[in-house]
Amino acid sequence: MTTAKQADAALVVTQGDPAGIGPELLLRLGAADLLRAGDCVVADEAPLRALAASLAATTGSGGPGGEWATRGLAALEPLLDRSPRAPGQVSALVRGVDLVLADPRGRALVTAPIDKAGCRAEGFRFPGHTEYLAARAGVDDFAMLMVGPRLRVVLATIHMPLREVPLRLDIPGIVRVGRLLARALRERFLPADRRPVIGVLGLNPHAGERGLLGDEERTIVGPAVERLREWANSHDHLAEFCGPLPADTAFAMHADGALDGVVAMYHDQGLGPFKLLHMRDGVNMTLGLPFVRTSPDHGTARDIAGRGVADPGSMFAAVALARGAVP
């Protein structure tokens, strides 16, 4: 999907959790020559240098071999943000958003994974990246979209305990994310002449089994689907919405190509199937912002950090998607 014009888009890349695999992924980006002049990397320089030296020292010592880390550091050095700021994942994120908001149409943001508990200890009051970015951008209509080669999944609710989902799920929320998904599919992911078919999942097993397993499909999800159909028809038949669909079969339909995207009701309903197929090449993309933002679809992986064994595929895909999504 990247065009010659789009390929010139500049990226701002933030380090994420410095105790996780984020810094290693930055080195992988540099070593793979995926960053360009005009990009900016917001990371703590001294720890990054120490990590590169440590990984390079494994070469010839029975380790995985880290000569790539030296190349990666050399590629990153000219791109490092030199502004004074406190070290840490929150300060890097704040700085990265500052840079993108200064030029939202010419830059995209790529964020390495953050540690949410660590962020809270640093005074971060948001559940995750998505909510913080929406607050900084001043937008109310936003959504988390998971993008992979086979699946595209948007979430009606994001970071909350499962017991709260039925209490906070509502018709306007489902309609909001359904609209965002329809526009994103038309503008970024499908041919211009193709009308996306979007499945809206039920909340309960078997989509409620006609009320036997819950009534949210009748009282919330079904009416939301009807509103989405009315909206799509009033916008030149922008998309086709199906549902409420049983989640267990809808993902098989989507993977087989019968659906172009799915609206999931809660976090793990959508991300469980998505990560089963796209743990190594999936991307988290925030819809509704005045700038493009992507991130790998995995966490900080602190248990393997600093060993040079992290799979960079999802980070590479996040950079590629961000690069091609800026007009």
WODAZI-V989995 format. One record per backbone hydrogen bond with DSSP energy under -0.5 kcal/mol. NH is the residue of the N-H (numbers start at 1). CO is the residue of the C=O. Records with the same first field share a line. If there is no record, write none. Layout:
BEGIN
NH->CO + CO
END
This chain:
BEGIN
7->3
8->5
9->6
10->106
12->108
13->40
14->110
15->42
17->113
20->17
21->300
22->17
25->21
26->22
27->23
28->24
29->25
30->26
31->27
32->28
33->30
34->29
39->36
40->11
41->79
42->13 + 40
43->41
45->43
48->44
49->45
50->46
51->47
52->48
53->49
54->50
55->51
56->52
57->53
58->55
59->56
61->58
63->58
69->66
70->66 + 67
71->67
72->68
73->69
74->70
75->71
76->72
77->73
78->74
79->76
80->76 + 77
81->41
92->88
93->89
94->90
95->91
96->92
97->93
98->94
99->95
100->96
101->97
102->98
103->100
104->101
106->103
107->103
108->10
109->292
110->12
111->294
112->14
116->114
119->115
120->116
121->117
122->118 + 119
123->120
124->119
132->128
133->129
134->130
135->131
136->132
137->133
138->134
139->134
142->140
143->287
145->143 + 285
146->153
147->145 + 283
148->151
153->146
154->262
155->144
156->264
160->158
164->161
165->161 + 162
166->162
168->164
169->165
174->170
175->171
176->172
177->173
178->174
179->175
180->176
181->177
182->178
183->179
184->180
185->181
186->182
187->183
188->184
189->184 + 185
190->185
194->191
196->194 + 238
198->196 + 240
199->261
200->242
201->199 + 263
202->245
207->204
208->205
209->206
212->209
213->208
214->211
218->215
219->215
220->216
221->216
222->217
224->220
225->221
226->222
227->223
228->224
229->225
230->226
231->227
232->228
233->229
234->230
235->231 + 232
236->233
237->232
238->232
240->196
242->198
244->200
245->200
249->246
250->246
251->247
253->249
254->250
255->251
256->252
257->254
258->253
259->253
260->197
261->197
262->152
263->199
264->154 + 262
267->158
270->266 + 267
271->267
272->268
274->270
275->271
276->272
277->273 + 274
278->274
279->275
282->278
283->147
284->295
285->145 + 283
286->293
287->143 + 285
292->107
294->109
295->284
296->111
297->282
304->301
305->301 + 302
307->304
312->310
316->312
317->313
318->314
319->315
320->316
321->317
322->318
323->319
324->320
325->321
326->322
327->325
END
